[in-house]
């Protein structure tokens, strides 16, 4: 495939703008954007300095010059748009969740495999260089057998009782909010770095703000006194998990923790050493040993090949979320061109995430330990 890949972003919210910037940073051709109405599509195209004008998603599908569709719409729309794009012969980068049910995520991933098209999912925290460094050290046996995995993902953007988003409504966002939105990132990252699979879990979900302003505004509703609706998705979650190796893991998730803006934090404790990563301070990781501890700094001249590859700036010049996203899109585009980049999250990872979300929902409703993938366990039992 010669020349830059032509891409269209479906969805004009915050994450759509992040995708648009990443397309350009990765050498792609941002051909257009589709928003909720033709008028808004034209307005956002003007703001993003995009030459193409697509009145609706069907016009994107009909444009044979478009190679990639970035699906950045509310969760309930993902399955329909991603499936239509794949059937139209276009590669897809779909925001997680791939779908609001594991069955739909599986169907979408199967379609991508059948058509030979790339289906990538932005679990972009994999693209912090020091995350790659920790994974490489685990592969080399530096940490030994896992004793305990633990951490949290905390935000505060839903702390105000006046805060509202389409994510709150299960019709638009799906049956899980806080866990599906951010807990899923933690689980993907820890499984990938630690080389484990969570096989069973017990979870409890909590809603701390019982009502919020009616409607599905994208940001924050600050005017009081209007109609309110009962909240049917969780603000917080706590999960106890067990890995395929028998180690225990704990996770705390919150979108109502004051002062925590986007703190994904994990500690991996092994028989030989421990490791800590904090997404809000991604230039360093903490490494623990029986005789002490040290802090490791990101450095493109040191460490693993993947840490060096993804270090876009010299040591001491902080890089963060935007660079992660740019690296993810660049790898997705490399895969479209036939390469096999290390650690690219694909549809299979989206299916895995959907299964964990469903297990959390099942466990919280039944107050029991729940298998993450009962189908796989049943197959193993009959093998």
SULRA-V957315 format. One record per residue. N is the residue number from 1. RES is the residue in one letter. OMEGA is omega as a letter, one per 40 degrees, with the letter a starting at -180 (none if undefined). NEAR is the number of other ideal C-beta (glycine too) atoms within 12 Angstrom. Layout:
BEGIN
N,RES,OMEGA,NEAR / N,RES,OMEGA,NEAR
END
This chain:
BEGIN
1,X,a,17 / 2,X,i,6 / 3,X,a,12 / 4,X,i,20 / 5,X,i,33 / 6,X,a,30 / 7,X,i,43 / 8,X,i,50 / 9,X,i,48 / 10,X,a,45 / 11,X,a,37 / 12,X,i,35 / 13,X,a,27 / 14,X,a,20 / 15,X,i,30 / 16,X,i,40 / 17,X,i,25 / 18,X,i,30 / 19,X,a,42 / 20,X,i,40 / 21,X,a,26 / 22,X,i,37 / 23,X,a,39 / 24,X,i,27 / 25,X,a,22 / 26,X,i,34 / 27,X,i,19 / 28,X,i,35 / 29,X,i,23 / 30,X,a,34 / 31,X,a,34 / 32,X,i,39 / 33,X,i,44 / 34,X,i,42 / 35,X,a,35 / 36,X,i,27 / 37,X,i,15 / 38,X,a,19 / 39,X,i,15 / 40,X,i,23 / 41,X,i,31 / 42,X,a,24 / 43,X,a,17 / 44,X,i,32 / 45,X,i,28 / 46,X,a,18 / 47,X,a,16 / 48,X,a,29 / 49,X,i,14 / 50,X,a,31 / 51,X,a,17 / 52,X,i,27 / 53,X,i,25 / 54,X,a,33 / 55,X,a,22 / 56,X,a,25 / 57,X,i,35 / 58,X,i,17 / 59,X,i,24 / 60,X,a,37 / 61,X,a,28 / 62,X,a,18 / 63,X,a,27 / 64,X,i,13 / 65,X,a,23 / 66,X,a,34 / 67,X,a,33 / 68,X,i,45 / 69,X,i,50 / 70,X,a,52 / 71,X,a,45 / 72,X,a,39 / 73,X,i,35 / 74,X,a,33 / 75,X,a,44 / 76,X,a,25 / 77,X,a,31 / 78,X,a,42 / 79,X,a,36 / 80,X,a,27 / 81,X,a,37 / 82,X,i,47 / 83,X,i,33 / 84,X,a,27 / 85,X,i,42 / 86,X,i,35 / 87,X,i,20 / 88,X,i,27 / 89,X,a,23 / 90,X,i,38 / 91,X,a,38 / 92,X,i,49 / 93,X,a,56 / 94,X,i,53 / 95,X,i,44 / 96,X,e,45 / 97,X,i,48 / 98,X,i,51 / 99,X,a,39 / 100,X,i,36 / 101,X,i,28 / 102,X,a,35 / 103,X,i,18 / 104,X,i,29 / 105,X,i,40 / 106,X,i,27 / 107,X,a,26 / 108,X,a,41 / 109,X,i,37 / 110,X,i,21 / 111,X,i,28 / 112,X,i,35 / 113,X,a,18 / 114,X,a,15 / 115,X,a,22 / 116,X,a,14 / 117,X,i,32 / 118,X,i,40 / 119,X,a,46 / 120,X,a,44 / 121,X,a,40 / 122,X,i,42 / 123,X,a,42 / 124,X,i,41 / 125,X,i,45 / 126,X,a,40 / 127,X,i,42 / 128,X,a,44 / 129,X,a,42 / 130,X,i,44 / 131,X,i,45 / 132,X,i,37 / 133,X,i,36 / 134,X,i,42 / 135,X,i,37 / 136,X,i,30 / 137,X,i,32 / 138,X,i,31 / 139,X,i,20 / 140,X,i,16 / 141,X,a,14 / 142,X,a,24 / 143,X,a,33 / 144,X,a,23 / 145,X,a,22 / 146,X,i,33 / 147,X,a,23 / 148,X,i,27 / 149,X,a,42 / 150,X,i,27 / 151,X,a,36 / 152,X,i,35 / 153,X,a,39 / 154,X,i,33 / 155,X,i,34 / 156,X,a,23 / 157,X,i,31 / 158,X,a,38 / 159,X,a,24 / 160,X,i,23 / 161,X,i,22 / 162,X,i,24 / 163,X,a,28 / 164,X,i,35 / 165,X,i,33 / 166,X,a,28 / 167,X,a,42 / 168,X,a,43 / 169,X,a,27 / 170,X,i,26 / 171,X,a,18 / 172,X,a,26 / 173,X,a,36 / 174,X,a,39 / 175,X,i,32 / 176,X,i,44 / 177,X,a,45 / 178,X,a,49 / 179,X,a,44 / 180,X,a,46 / 181,X,a,38 / 182,X,i,46 / 183,X,i,47 / 184,X,i,46 / 185,X,a,44 / 186,X,a,47 / 187,X,i,45 / 188,X,a,42 / 189,X,a,41 / 190,X,i,44 / 191,X,a,38 / 192,X,a,36 / 193,X,a,39 / 194,X,a,41 / 195,X,a,25 / 196,X,i,32 / 197,X,i,30 / 198,X,a,43 / 199,X,i,27 / 200,X,a,30 / 201,X,i,38 / 202,X,a,29 / 203,X,i,41 / 204,X,i,25 / 205,X,i,34 / 206,X,i,23 / 207,X,a,27 / 208,X,i,25 / 209,X,a,30 / 210,X,i,16 / 211,X,i,21 / 212,X,i,37 / 213,X,i,29 / 214,X,a,19 / 215,X,a,21 / 216,X,i,24 / 217,X,a,23 / 218,X,a,26 / 219,X,a,19 / 220,X,i,20 / 221,X,a,27 / 222,X,a,14 / 223,X,i,15 / 224,X,i,14 / 225,X,a,10 / 226,X,i,16 / 227,X,a,14 / 228,X,a,20 / 229,X,i,22 / 230,X,i,16 / 231,X,a,32 / 232,X,i,23 / 233,X,a,40 / 234,X,i,40 / 235,X,a,37 / 236,X,i,36 / 237,X,i,43 / 238,X,a,29 / 239,X,i,43 / 240,X,a,28 / 241,X,i,41 / 242,X,a,26 / 243,X,i,28 / 244,X,i,22 / 245,X,i,23 / 246,X,i,18 / 247,X,i,30 / 248,X,i,23 / 249,X,i,41 / 250,X,a,30 / 251,X,i,41 / 252,X,a,33 / 253,X,i,43 / 254,X,i,39 / 255,X,a,44 / 256,X,a,30 / 257,X,a,25 / 258,X,i,16 / 259,X,i,14 / 260,X,a,26 / 261,X,i,19 / 262,X,a,27 / 263,X,i,29 / 264,X,a,42 / 265,X,i,34 / 266,X,i,41 / 267,X,i,32 / 268,X,a,42 / 269,X,a,29 / 270,X,a,30 / 271,X,a,19 / 272,X,a,22 / 273,X,a,31 / 274,X,i,32 / 275,X,i,40 / 276,X,i,32 / 277,X,i,42 / 278,X,a,29 / 279,X,i,35 / 280,X,i,23 / 281,X,a,21 / 282,X,i,39 / 283,X,i,30 / 284,X,i,27 / 285,X,i,38 / 286,X,i,25 / 287,X,a,31 / 288,X,i,25 / 289,X,a,19 / 290,X,a,13 / 291,X,i,9 / 292,X,a,11 / 293,X,i,17 / 294,X,i,16 / 295,X,i,18 / 296,X,a,30 / 297,X,i,26 / 298,X,a,36 / 299,X,a,24 / 300,X,i,26 / 301,X,a,13 / 302,X,i,18 / 303,X,a,28 / 304,X,i,28 / 305,X,a,18 / 306,X,i,29 / 307,X,i,35 / 308,X,a,21 / 309,X,a,22 / 310,X,i,39 / 311,X,a,34 / 312,X,a,26 / 313,X,i,20 / 314,X,i,16 / 315,X,a,22 / 316,X,i,14 / 317,X,a,15 / 318,X,i,21 / 319,X,a,27 / 320,X,a,28 / 321,X,a,27 / 322,X,i,26 / 323,X,i,30 / 324,X,a,36 / 325,X,i,40 / 326,X,a,31 / 327,X,i,39 / 328,X,a,41 / 329,X,i,42 / 330,X,i,32 / 331,X,i,35 / 332,X,i,44 / 333,X,i,36 / 334,X,i,26 / 335,X,i,32 / 336,X,i,34 / 337,X,i,23 / 338,X,i,12 / 339,X,i,15 / 340,X,a,14 / 341,X,a,28 / 342,X,i,25 / 343,X,i,38 / 344,X,i,32 / 345,X,a,41 / 346,X,a,37 / 347,X,i,43 / 348,X,i,25 / 349,X,i,35 / 350,X,i,44 / 351,X,i,38 / 352,X,i,33 / 353,X,a,48 / 354,X,i,43 / 355,X,i,41 / 356,X,i,45 / 357,X,a,49 / 358,X,i,37 / 359,X,i,41 / 360,X,i,42 / 361,X,i,34 / 362,X,a,27 / 363,X,a,30 / 364,X,a,33 / 365,X,a,18 / 366,X,a,16 / 367,X,a,12 / 368,X,i,16 / 369,X,a,22 / 370,X,i,30 / 371,X,i,28 / 372,X,a,38 / 373,X,a,27 / 374,X,i,19 / 375,X,i,18 / 376,X,i,21 / 377,X,i,19 / 378,X,i,11 / 379,X,i,10 / 380,X,a,13 / 381,X,a,10 / 382,X,a,8 / 383,X,none,7
END
